[in-house]
Amino acid sequence: MPILPAVVGSLFPEVASLPIAALLDASLTLWRGKDVLQFIDGLSTNKVTELKSGQLIRTIFTDSNAKIIDCVTLFHMGEFVVTAGHLPFLEKLLKHTSRRILGQDVSITDITQLNELFIEFDCTNDSADIGSFSSEGEITRGNISGNMSLIVSSKGNGPSNLENFEIFNLWRINNKVPWHGYEITNSFHPFACGLEELVHQQKGCYIGQEILARMHSRGKQGKILSQVDTLTCKPSSITTMGETQSLAIIRC
């Protein structure tokens, strides 16, 4: 079974000095077949059909009510695509996608147990490098945004000098960054949890598109991700809690 080619070493000397947190609840799946990108494009919010080898893109699988099934990062490895997502959402994602393959040339393999994932944050990725990744030995580092990179390693070969995940959460609060299991859940649609940049407005049909398109055209999305005062915000609205500031999804 293929392992994602990807140590923090000569290729990534800067990683050692930047904060990194382990993603203990991440999933990793391998997608093969000539129809993979077209298949994912028909089930998710971003336009992925133009993805090339060496590039990555984030997209969101949504259900018929436009609620999130999973927000994933696709790594185009040339002969296959590797998808990083959220492990608690994986079973639902596989059920949602597998029954729709039908006669298409698509196969999906769970390789989560063979790999580890990490998030590098508070970094400064050049705009030209966002959406690309590099590999050396057993580690792949992908630039998913201007201030975050996703690191994937084979089991036991990832970075060891890690931050507590709460440090990452505090950074997210300060930068209003939504995350899996906090803001990104199946209780919300992509606009509500701050993922509007992953919803392509000009692509073809996908499950949940009509609802999102209607929200966008009318400028009405119901709820919005906000930085709030922890003490004054309604507790049930808080998704990531900090001592003084928190993230919350509130009505707009």
Number of C-alpha atoms within 10 A of each C-alpha: 8 9 15 23 15 21 22 23 13 8 15 15 11 11 19 15 9 15 17 27 22 21 17 12 15 20 22 26 19 22 22 16 15 14 15 20 21 15 20 22 22 19 21 29 30 24 22 22 15 9 16 14 14 15 20 24 23 24 24 26 25 25 20 12 14 23 23 23 25 26 25 21 21 25 26 21 17 10 10 19 23 23 22 23 24 23 19 15 20 19 11 13 20 16 10 16 15 13 8 12 15 9 6 13 12 18 15 18 14 16 18 20 11 15 20 24 26 20 20 23 20 16 18 13 15 11 10 9 14 19 21 20 22 16 20 16 14 19 26 25 25 28 26 20 20 17 15 19 26 20 28 27 26 21 14 11 16 22 21 12 12 16 14 11 15 13 13 19 22 19 14 18 22 14 13 18 19 21 18 18 16 15 24 24 20 17 11 19 28 26 22 22 27 20 20 16 13 18 21 16 16 9 15 12 13 20 19 20 24 14 15 23 15 12 14 15 10 9 9 12 18 13 17 17 23 22 19 21 17 18 12 9 16 12 11 9 15 23 22 22 19 18 9 10 19 24 30 29 22 20 12 11
